[in-house]
Amino acid sequence: MGRIILRLDRVMADRKMSLNELAERVGVANVNLSKLKNGHISAIRFSTLIAVCEALQCQPGDLLEYAPDGGPAETE
């Protein structure tokens, strides 16, 4: 089975936005966004994804990437 790679850290860096600022804009606890940023989640609510996309002015595809089995290993 493939996997989903989270790119929240990359998009935040591109927008020069801190985790604290994003958490405040989205209305989600800092610790929960930290888990999302570090890939330590197994699900995300669409309402949270929408709020993150609005705060970062991006598309869901900017934050999520699908990697099929057998692809290059990622360490991010």
PyMOL commands that set and color helices and strands:
alter all, ss='L'
color gray80, all
select helices_A, chain A and resi 8-15+19-26+30-37+46-56+60-63
alter helices_A, ss='H'
color red, helices_A
select strands_A, chain A and resi 3-6+64-67
alter strands_A, ss='S'
color yellow, strands_A
deselect
rebuild
show_as cartoon
